[in-house]
Amino acid sequence: MTVAPHFQFLNGSLHAERVPLADLAREYGTPLYVYSRQALHDAWEAYRTAARDRDVLVCYGMKANSNLAVLNEFKKLGSGFDIVSGGELARVLAIGGDPSRIVFSGVGKQAWEMKNALEAGVKCFNVESEAELLRLSQVAHAMGKVAPVSLRVNPDVDAQTHPYISTGLKENKFGIAIETALAVYQRAAALPGLEIVGVDCHIGSQITEVSPYIDALGKLIALIEELAGAGIHLKHLDLGGGIGIRYTDETLLSPTTLLDKVFQELDRHGLGHLQIVLEPGRSLVGNAGVLLTTVEYLKHSEAKNFAIVDAAMNDLIRPTLYDAWHSVKPVNPRERNAGTPSYDIVGPICESGDWLARNRKLALQQGDLLAIMSAGAYAFTMASQYNTRPRAAEVMVDGGQAHVVRPRETLESLFSAETTLP
């Protein structure tokens, strides 16, 4: 099992940068999300280095982790933002993000979301259907504004990832079939209130090979050349996000490997003038966070051993939703031997699907503290209050300091807005 470089054992105890995780658990309680500020910066630097001197706009896919402190770090580093809702737009504006560096994705944009984005002045709408194109034209025209548009095309490329996070196949709900894209672009060009500025493609998430990207790029280049022949000239090419992270022993795809191939292909076709837009999410934040949890009980039976912890599927739903693997590290590990049992790490929620890890060989005692690794992406943003459980606090570590960037919810706050009938 790997440990993310910003979460290392020092003097036998797991730390976030220079802060002992055990200290954070004592001070703030568990479950607890802990993020490393330096990990965010280092992940961003990999993209900055890969861009070299080319025109590349990295728009953080903020659905992975939308805490304002996380967004603010990326804003200061020069990031744009990939949003999928009016709520995410409001978060970017709340931290003073530049609207001209926002791309608005998503299949179900409502009229009010379009209006807010037009008023803010976003860089581009990634349009995913003809019906959406018509609505955006109507909204923009009624406001006396021009909406910059990029069509998200579906290249029918298999990203070789989990079916729930694959987005580039014909059977997926996302995008416009590439075979019909020319006709839809021509329709967009004739509609009022729209300006065509780019083409967008996003084939999936947790991708560890470059070949699916290059397969998609080849189809996009053919489309761009076809559009140029029809008098439609683009300013940018958006390749989406999807670069994977290491949960276990995955061989990773680096931003440099991807962009070097992209630059090579574009230059070969005389398209080096196009701005490249990327929408990384998981690869920027996934390994920058852990979820701390305390072992409440150990339960041994003939069929299974269970470590019942205070975190649950409402804190980290990825294992039960995607059958996802997250490494589990005891914060103060005990020595293992041939007789050390294997445990399923499960939570207190009344669902059999409430598990965080299965069949992990761990030397445990009641009260031990565990770190669920790689919890910086799609953990808190997918968290819920199921079973009336307050969502956990979020803490960001900066060197030897820890900052609460979202306090733990109180029980009273969970139902403070509810009313009963007279």
C-alpha positions as MATLAB code, in Angstrom:
seq = 'MTVAPHFQFLNGSLHAERVPLADLAREYGTPLYVYSRQALHDAWEAYRTAARDRDVLVCYGMKANSNLAVLNEFKKLGSGFDIVSGGELARVLAIGGDPSRIVFSGVGKQAWEMKNALEAGVKCFNVESEAELLRLSQVAHAMGKVAPVSLRVNPDVDAQTHPYISTGLKENKFGIAIETALAVYQRAAALPGLEIVGVDCHIGSQITEVSPYIDALGKLIALIEELAGAGIHLKHLDLGGGIGIRYTDETLLSPTTLLDKVFQELDRHGLGHLQIVLEPGRSLVGNAGVLLTTVEYLKHSEAKNFAIVDAAMNDLIRPTLYDAWHSVKPVNPRERNAGTPSYDIVGPICESGDWLARNRKLALQQGDLLAIMSAGAYAFTMASQYNTRPRAAEVMVDGGQAHVVRPRETLESLFSAETTLP';
ca = [
       0.000    0.000    0.000;
       1.150    3.509   -0.756;
       0.980    6.571    1.439;
       0.543    9.928   -0.267;
       3.815   11.892    0.027;
       2.260   14.608    2.174;
       0.947   12.044    4.651;
       3.965   10.233    6.105;
       4.928    8.374    9.255;
       7.175   10.383   11.570;
       8.303    8.782   14.841;
       5.862    5.954   14.282;
       2.787    8.169   13.865;
       1.046    9.282   10.664;
       1.301   13.024    9.974;
      -0.264   15.517    7.586;
       2.782   17.541    6.590;
       4.259   18.266   10.071;
       1.060   17.848   12.089;
       0.304   14.515   13.826;
      -3.093   13.242   12.714;
      -3.687   11.942   16.237;
      -3.461   15.522   17.523;
      -6.076   16.668   15.008;
      -8.411   13.849   15.999;
      -8.089   14.780   19.674;
      -8.739   18.457   19.013;
     -11.488   18.276   16.388;
     -12.961   14.803   16.830;
     -13.723   12.154   14.233;
     -14.819   11.581   11.550;
     -12.580   14.348   10.204;
     -11.437   15.333    6.736;
      -7.821   16.535    6.663;
      -6.249   18.224    3.628;
      -2.641   19.143    2.866;
      -2.138   22.612    1.429;
       1.252   21.643   -0.006;
      -0.272   18.645   -1.757;
      -2.650   20.971   -3.614;
       0.237   23.176   -4.687;
       2.400   20.271   -5.818;
      -0.422   18.743   -7.863;
      -1.030   22.102   -9.530;
       2.671   22.494  -10.290;
       2.602   19.261  -12.325;
       0.115   20.879  -14.710;
       1.955   24.211  -14.813;
       5.196   22.449  -15.716;
       3.469   20.319  -18.345;
       2.000   23.401  -20.049;
       5.484   24.819  -20.692;
       5.125   28.028  -22.700;
       1.949   26.968  -24.491;
      -1.502   28.539  -24.108;
      -3.070   26.130  -21.624;
      -5.912   27.023  -19.266;
      -6.350   24.601  -16.374;
      -9.903   24.791  -15.013;
     -10.166   22.908  -11.730;
     -13.091   20.458  -11.846;
     -14.475   21.645   -8.544;
     -17.123   18.944   -8.151;
     -14.252   16.877   -6.710;
     -13.874   19.193   -3.707;
     -15.573   22.575   -3.531;
     -14.472   23.820   -0.104;
     -13.790   27.551   -0.367;
     -10.297   27.143    1.086;
      -9.443   24.625   -1.646;
     -10.888   26.874   -4.349;
      -8.989   29.860   -3.017;
      -5.663   28.018   -3.160;
      -6.195   27.182   -6.812;
      -7.375   30.710   -7.604;
      -4.132   32.109   -6.146;
      -2.149   29.643   -8.256;
      -3.846   30.912  -11.428;
      -6.488   28.258  -11.959;
      -9.717   28.603  -13.808;
     -12.732   26.554  -12.768;
     -14.930   23.929  -14.374;
     -18.418   24.234  -12.879;
     -21.554   22.143  -13.303;
     -24.165   24.174  -11.400;
     -25.246   27.635  -10.383;
     -24.206   26.758   -6.858;
     -20.659   26.043   -7.964;
     -20.618   29.368   -9.835;
     -21.643   31.104   -6.602;
     -18.767   29.417   -4.759;
     -16.195   30.603   -7.305;
     -17.557   34.150   -7.172;
     -17.517   34.022   -3.353;
     -13.731   33.583   -3.345;
     -13.235   36.293   -5.975;
     -12.575   33.913   -8.864;
     -12.296   35.361  -12.364;
     -15.503   34.524  -14.296;
     -13.622   34.770  -17.599;
     -11.725   31.655  -16.509;
     -14.861   29.586  -15.819;
     -16.228   26.912  -18.142;
     -19.811   25.837  -17.418;
     -20.354   22.121  -18.051;
     -23.247   19.801  -17.221;
     -26.187   18.257  -19.062;
     -29.070   19.945  -17.230;
     -28.412   23.681  -16.998;
     -31.530   25.565  -15.932;
     -32.490   29.003  -17.220;
     -31.622   30.737  -13.927;
     -28.173   29.142  -13.976;
     -27.608   30.334  -17.539;
     -28.688   33.867  -16.561;
     -26.339   33.971  -13.583;
     -23.442   32.709  -15.676;
     -24.138   35.237  -18.441;
     -24.334   38.074  -15.931;
     -21.049   36.943  -14.381;
     -19.371   36.681  -17.792;
     -18.114   33.089  -17.900;
     -15.551   32.048  -20.483;
     -17.695   29.383  -22.096;
     -20.798   27.215  -21.888;
     -20.060   23.579  -22.707;
     -23.371   22.724  -24.366;
     -24.438   19.081  -24.270;
     -27.618   18.889  -26.380;
     -29.515   20.717  -29.085;
     -32.307   21.443  -26.613;
     -29.830   23.143  -24.300;
     -28.431   25.102  -27.244;
     -31.885   26.466  -28.051;
     -32.586   27.419  -24.439;
     -29.215   29.169  -24.086;
     -29.891   31.122  -27.289;
     -33.289   32.224  -25.977;
     -31.951   33.223  -22.559;
     -28.962   35.130  -23.936;
     -30.986   36.880  -26.647;
     -33.633   37.977  -24.124;
     -30.881   39.436  -21.921;
     -29.220   41.220  -24.831;
     -26.070   39.197  -24.292;
     -23.963   36.813  -26.365;
     -23.188   33.418  -24.874;
     -19.782   31.945  -25.764;
     -20.418   28.332  -26.743;
     -18.443   25.143  -27.021;
     -20.211   21.926  -27.959;
     -19.332   18.933  -25.841;
     -19.003   16.148  -28.358;
     -19.155   12.475  -27.520;
     -16.379   10.690  -29.440;
     -17.496    7.136  -28.472;
     -14.117    6.378  -26.889;
     -13.809    3.807  -24.111;
     -11.747    5.300  -21.269;
     -11.342    1.824  -19.700;
     -12.643    3.001  -16.349;
     -15.598    2.237  -14.052;
     -18.938    2.370  -15.952;
     -20.310    5.004  -13.554;
     -17.455    7.420  -14.352;
     -17.155    6.698  -18.067;
     -18.616    9.598  -20.026;
     -17.422    9.264  -23.632;
     -19.421    6.307  -24.948;
     -22.545    6.438  -27.114;
     -24.688    5.058  -24.299;
     -23.597    7.786  -21.850;
     -25.888   10.771  -21.215;
     -23.138   13.285  -21.918;
     -22.403   15.265  -25.033;
     -23.504   15.345  -28.667;
     -22.633   12.442  -30.964;
     -19.583   13.415  -32.961;
     -21.271   12.198  -36.165;
     -23.909   14.928  -35.831;
     -21.647   17.643  -34.413;
     -21.111   19.527  -37.692;
     -24.858   19.958  -38.205;
     -25.347   21.126  -34.614;
     -22.468   23.618  -34.935;
     -24.041   24.983  -38.114;
     -27.339   25.354  -36.280;
     -25.573   27.135  -33.417;
     -23.958   29.525  -35.875;
     -27.410   30.531  -37.128;
     -28.981   31.089  -33.696;
     -29.129   34.540  -32.079;
     -27.248   35.259  -28.877;
     -24.517   32.648  -29.415;
     -20.843   32.822  -30.343;
     -19.005   29.599  -31.171;
     -15.619   29.585  -29.457;
     -14.549   25.989  -28.981;
     -15.061   22.263  -28.838;
     -15.211   20.200  -25.646;
     -14.741   16.526  -24.864;
     -14.592   14.622  -21.570;
     -14.338   10.834  -21.792;
     -14.274    9.771  -18.150;
     -12.435    9.752  -14.857;
      -9.591    7.857  -13.171;
      -7.839    7.342  -16.539;
      -4.298    5.958  -16.286;
      -3.313    5.642  -19.958;
      -2.745    8.261  -22.630;
      -4.220    6.254  -25.517;
      -7.930    7.055  -24.830;
      -7.133   10.771  -24.868;
      -5.240   10.480  -28.152;
      -8.037    8.421  -29.693;
     -10.507   11.158  -28.732;
      -8.150   13.902  -29.886;
      -7.870   12.320  -33.329;
     -11.638   12.507  -33.732;
     -11.722   16.091  -32.456;
      -9.030   17.169  -34.898;
     -11.014   15.677  -37.783;
     -14.074   17.599  -36.573;
     -12.126   20.859  -36.212;
     -10.878   20.521  -39.803;
     -14.411   19.765  -40.997;
     -15.718   22.845  -39.169;
     -13.024   25.036  -40.690;
     -14.087   23.813  -44.119;
     -17.598   24.974  -43.292;
     -16.350   28.402  -42.208;
     -16.541   27.768  -38.452;
     -13.235   28.559  -36.728;
     -12.550   27.733  -33.082;
     -10.433   29.440  -30.439;
      -9.949   26.579  -27.991;
      -9.965   22.816  -27.612;
     -11.168   21.473  -24.250;
      -9.973   17.931  -23.517;
     -11.739   17.705  -20.168;
     -10.150   16.067  -17.162;
      -9.992   12.508  -15.950;
      -6.329   11.837  -15.146;
      -6.290    9.230  -12.399;
      -4.564    9.108   -9.034;
      -2.883    6.303   -7.122;
      -5.284    4.526   -4.785;
      -3.216    1.322   -4.658;
      -0.446    0.543   -7.140;
      -1.768    2.185  -10.327;
       0.742    3.314  -12.933;
      -0.070    6.973  -13.309;
      -0.448    9.161  -16.369;
       1.359   12.461  -15.878;
       0.094   15.799  -17.219;
       3.394   16.147  -19.084;
       2.945   12.835  -20.910;
      -0.576   13.848  -21.913;
       0.185   17.396  -23.026;
       3.350   16.457  -24.909;
       1.273   14.070  -27.029;
      -1.483   16.660  -27.476;
       0.955   19.385  -28.562;
       2.602   16.976  -30.988;
      -0.692   16.036  -32.627;
      -1.981   19.598  -32.855;
       1.274   20.890  -34.323;
       1.278   18.077  -36.864;
      -2.124   19.233  -38.093;
      -1.342   22.956  -38.028;
      -3.561   23.570  -34.996;
      -0.920   24.735  -32.534;
      -2.649   28.117  -32.280;
      -5.596   26.651  -30.372;
      -5.770   27.262  -26.656;
      -5.905   23.988  -24.710;
      -8.380   23.807  -21.819;
      -8.113   21.042  -19.229;
     -10.584   20.246  -16.432;
      -8.675   18.165  -13.831;
     -10.405   17.452  -10.553;
      -9.403   14.230   -8.824;
      -5.744   14.526   -9.893;
      -5.460   17.904   -8.152;
      -7.109   17.010   -4.853;
      -7.583   13.253   -4.501;
      -4.343   12.445   -2.712;
      -4.365   15.761   -0.849;
      -6.843   14.503    1.745;
      -7.592   11.740    4.223;
     -10.632   10.821    6.291;
      -9.845   10.127    9.948;
     -12.067    7.695   11.808;
     -12.057    5.975   15.205;
     -12.617    2.268   15.801;
     -15.695    2.065   18.036;
     -16.015   -1.708   18.257;
     -14.376   -4.907   17.011;
     -16.813   -7.652   16.126;
     -15.555  -11.158   15.393;
     -17.659  -13.910   13.873;
     -17.130  -17.199   12.085;
     -17.745  -15.641    8.658;
     -16.291  -12.142    9.037;
     -14.418   -9.788   11.307;
     -15.735   -6.238   11.461;
     -14.079   -3.047   12.623;
     -17.028   -0.748   13.303;
     -15.864    2.857   12.975;
     -17.486    6.253   13.431;
     -17.159    7.222    9.757;
     -19.725    5.840    7.339;
     -20.980    5.770    3.778;
     -22.453    9.240    4.314;
     -18.854   10.495    4.811;
     -17.287    8.481    1.970;
     -19.720    6.863   -0.450;
     -17.193    5.864   -3.129;
     -16.604    2.303   -1.860;
     -20.271    1.311   -1.848;
     -21.108    3.377   -4.964;
     -18.165    2.391   -7.182;
     -16.697   -0.575   -5.286;
     -13.744    1.795   -4.919;
     -10.568    0.874   -3.060;
      -9.146    3.276   -0.473;
      -6.036    2.358    1.478;
      -6.551    2.205    5.242;
      -3.629    3.155    7.486;
      -3.595    2.952   11.285;
      -2.393    6.327   12.512;
      -0.318    4.607   15.215;
       0.220    1.147   13.709;
       0.631   -2.021   15.749;
       2.895   -4.864   14.685;
       1.265   -7.434   12.410;
       2.054  -11.151   12.319;
       0.777  -14.347   10.704;
      -2.175  -14.421   13.084;
      -3.313  -10.845   12.435;
      -6.960  -10.989   11.319;
      -8.562   -9.342    8.314;
     -11.358   -6.871    8.898;
     -14.130   -5.233    6.957;
     -14.130   -1.559    7.936;
     -17.805   -0.657    8.344;
     -19.805    2.273    9.657;
     -22.839    2.648   11.946;
     -25.409    3.371    9.211;
     -28.294    0.915    8.889;
     -27.336   -0.346    5.435;
     -25.346   -3.421    4.435;
     -23.707   -1.174    1.872;
     -22.191    0.918    4.649;
     -18.575   -0.163    4.295;
     -15.331    1.724    3.682;
     -12.923   -1.157    3.068;
     -13.028   -4.936    2.941;
     -10.656   -7.716    3.928;
      -7.868   -5.529    5.322;
      -5.254   -7.252    7.462;
      -4.912   -4.896   10.418;
      -3.784   -5.233   14.023;
      -6.540   -3.264   15.746;
      -7.876   -2.444   19.163;
     -10.994   -0.550   20.156;
     -10.259    3.178   20.115;
      -7.601    3.003   17.393;
      -7.463    5.823   14.875;
      -7.530    4.981   11.158;
      -6.804    7.151    8.127;
      -8.805    6.403    4.986;
      -6.393    7.581    2.315;
      -7.019    9.416   -0.975;
     -10.155   11.084    0.386;
      -9.519   14.566   -0.995;
     -11.811   14.019   -3.991;
     -15.474   13.021   -3.995;
     -15.623   12.522   -0.247;
     -17.077   15.630    1.393;
     -18.734   16.830   -1.835;
     -20.712   13.577   -1.983;
     -21.348   13.450    1.772;
     -24.875   13.451    3.172;
     -26.716   13.675    6.480;
     -28.244   10.209    6.146;
     -29.377    8.758    9.479;
     -29.335   12.377   10.740;
     -25.563   12.323   10.985;
     -23.835   15.729   11.028;
     -21.311   16.118    8.254;
     -17.736   16.052    9.503;
     -15.421   19.030    9.875;
     -12.791   19.837    7.255;
      -9.291   20.885    8.294;
      -6.432   22.102    6.098;
      -2.858   21.675    7.256;
      -0.187   24.170    6.246;
       3.236   23.002    7.407;
       2.946   22.805   11.183;
      -0.399   24.631   11.428;
      -3.959   23.359   11.120;
      -6.934   25.483   10.088;
     -10.610   24.542   10.331;
     -12.011   25.368    6.894;
     -15.473   24.028    7.671;
     -16.710   23.236   11.192;
     -18.550   20.075   12.077;
     -22.304   20.413   11.708;
     -24.324   20.417   14.901;
     -27.325   18.187   15.473;
     -29.558   21.249   15.787;
     -28.420   22.621   12.439;
     -29.630   19.482   10.669;
     -33.291   20.306   11.259;
     -33.263   24.006   12.131;
     -34.984   24.928    8.865;
     -37.714   22.289    9.179;
     -41.231   23.004   10.450;
     -44.184   20.972   11.641;
     -47.807   21.381   10.622;
     -50.078   23.456   12.901;
];
